[in-house]
Amino acid sequence: MKNQIQQLFFSAAAVACLLVSMPINAASSAPNILLLVADDLGYSDLGVFGSEISTPNIDALVEKGRVMTDFYSAPSCSPTRAMLLTGNDQHMSGLGLMAEVRKRRFPGNVPVMPGYEGVLRDQVVTLAELLNDVGYKTILSGKWHLGKTDNLQPQNQGFEQSWTVLEGGSANFKQDEMGLFPNYPATFLHNGEPLELPADFNATEFYTDRLINSIDAARAEGRPFFALAAYTAPHWPLQAPDRFLKMYRGKYDGGYQAVADRRIRRMKDLGVLNQRYPERAILDESPPWEALSREEQMLSARQMEVYAAMVTHLDQEIGRLVEHLKQAGQYQNTFIMFMSDNGPESKDYDLRVGDWISENFDNSPENLGRKNSFVTYPKAWAQVSAQPFRGYKQTIQEGGIRVPAIIHYPEKLAPAGPDGGVMSVRDIMPTLLELASVKPPGIEYKGQFVHPIQGHSRWSSLKETSGPDRAEVPLGWEVDGNAALRKGTLKLVYTVNEANRGWQLYDLAHDPSERDDLAEKHPHELSQMLVAWQHYAQVNNIALNDDLTPALPVVDPVAISGTEK
């Protein structure tokens, strides 16, 4: 009897798998899907989010789209990419630690807890795999950062065509040193094979060209496409073509406080920020502009000029891609989503590896931002980019995890404008599967156990004027021992750098910049949020100390042999 039941179960599973994998008819009207991912772009760095930076093409997506004002990523790049492609928390996907952090923290491949491997786990299925199974042409152009071994590369994770850099980024022009750090090369591949870059290589333009070619190939084959445009802009090193650098010469000579204040005013005018928010932006981690020497002011302003130029160049290339869709008659039937992978970068990497930079790059004033230069921007400008929030990339404050996002689908979306519904990057996969009428696999995919998707589809609330409110669904984060959980408008926070303060509690509805800690005033709410945090940590295999703060995820301190995945 037991054998009969097992045979019946596996027969049903096989039929379900077959139904899920039935190919889309070439003549069907299945929607195309284009995901545009910027790298290290801050919340207020787009015109439609209040910026002075020129981004007319991205802004134009709002005309018949949605500005997602409460959209959340992971605190850093590869965890966000894992969540996007699997619909699961970063820990369930294998990215509880970035590969670079794991390698530095646990040299010699010391084993760590499952979920902290720094690469995609075997127990997840990707969005690309599921869409490719039903006939989509699946395309990746840009950054991967989810594993370097052959089985973990994009061509073996569901992408039919991929032009990629495997690591966390690269220089934006072809030059002798293409990597982000000493002894950290940039590995460029096309479908797993080494890719020779052209002499006139510019990363943003190169990735756009390959996307256009692949989209045209999908149209010639009569197939819908899923394209992930994983741009490396505006990730450091900050570089842009001269015509964009010239656009911003002198634009930031007035200093960061003046720019941040203007952004706050414009965000209010656009309806992105509550009118109750103070007029003066809070820049409390940097010296006043007036305290800098003239030379320091000139360098700081120039660095921000390069960053802005890089963002505008990215916008132009996205405009070129969207215009191509229009000319090809595919624009109306393409779901387009733009987002950043995390908040702005605040670390002065150009100072941390100063000797390497001085030996290999030309950072003279006349070459700053051009080929063979290597520059980041100071923390003060990162605070401007993150306005109105506190924090940056690799932090769990809002500035590190609340990012600009726009959803555009003219034929299907409800009326355009700001959308304050809470949405997480892990909700993208289930939303797109529903859009494409693809059933999620549950706990089995091609005979192998996989984690069921944790995210929630937002499709019903996007195509209607109202939908289910996901604000009360807890959203959690953990990175490098820092922790946060949002439920409703309350947010629980623990940071390693402020460990003496213990757990903090904020009401984002009245305090989006997380300045007024309510933990002592509202112990009952704090207790309830800690219960929700503990549940999130248990579900996602996050090790906890007795006080519920995250513990270091070591399994066995004995080093084992092997190579970085």
BELRAZI-V91822 format. One record per pair of residues at least 24 apart in sequence whose C-alpha atoms are under 6 Angstrom apart, sorted by the first residue. I is the first residue (numbers start at 1). J is the second residue. Records with the same first field share a line. If there is no record, write none. Layout:
# BELRAZI-V91822
I=J + J
This chain:
# BELRAZI-V91822
20=439
21=133 + 134
22=134
23=134 + 135
24=134 + 135
26=222 + 223
31=333 + 334
32=224 + 225 + 334
33=226 + 334 + 335
34=226 + 227 + 336
35=228 + 229 + 336 + 337
36=229 + 337 + 338
37=230 + 231 + 338 + 339 + 340
38=231 + 233 + 340
39=232 + 233 + 234 + 235 + 340 + 341
40=235 + 342 + 343 + 344 + 345
41=340 + 343 + 344
42=343 + 344 + 385 + 386
43=386 + 403 + 404
44=385 + 387
45=385
50=263 + 266 + 267
51=263
53=308
54=312
55=312 + 315
57=315 + 319
61=408
64=410 + 416
65=407 + 408 + 416
66=406 + 407 + 416 + 417 + 418
67=406 + 417 + 418 + 419
68=405 + 406 + 419
69=419 + 420
70=420 + 422
71=402 + 422 + 423 + 424
72=401 + 402 + 424
73=342 + 401 + 425
74=401
75=342 + 393 + 394 + 395 + 400 + 401
76=342 + 393 + 394
77=341
78=145
80=341
83=426
84=425 + 426
85=126 + 127
86=126
87=426 + 429 + 453 + 455
88=426 + 453 + 454
91=115
92=540
93=120 + 121
94=118 + 119 + 120 + 121
95=119
108=559
109=559 + 560
110=559
111=555 + 556
112=553 + 554 + 555
113=553 + 554 + 555
119=146 + 147
120=146
123=450 + 451
124=450 + 451
128=158 + 159
129=158
136=224 + 225
137=225
138=225 + 226 + 227
139=227
140=227 + 228
141=207 + 229 + 230
142=207 + 230 + 231
143=230
147=565
148=565
149=565
155=191
162=190 + 191
163=189 + 190
164=188 + 189
172=202 + 203
173=201 + 202 + 371
174=201
234=310 + 311
236=376
237=374 + 375 + 376
238=307 + 369 + 375 + 376
239=369 + 370
240=310
244=309
245=309
248=305
252=301
253=301
255=289
260=384
286=380
303=377
306=369
335=409
336=407 + 408
337=406 + 407
338=405 + 406
339=404 + 405
340=403
342=393 + 400 + 401
343=392 + 393 + 399 + 400 + 401
344=382 + 392 + 393
345=393
346=379 + 382
350=375
389=513
390=513
412=463
413=462 + 463
414=463 + 464 + 465
422=471
426=455
427=455 + 456 + 457
430=456 + 457
431=457 + 458 + 459
481=550
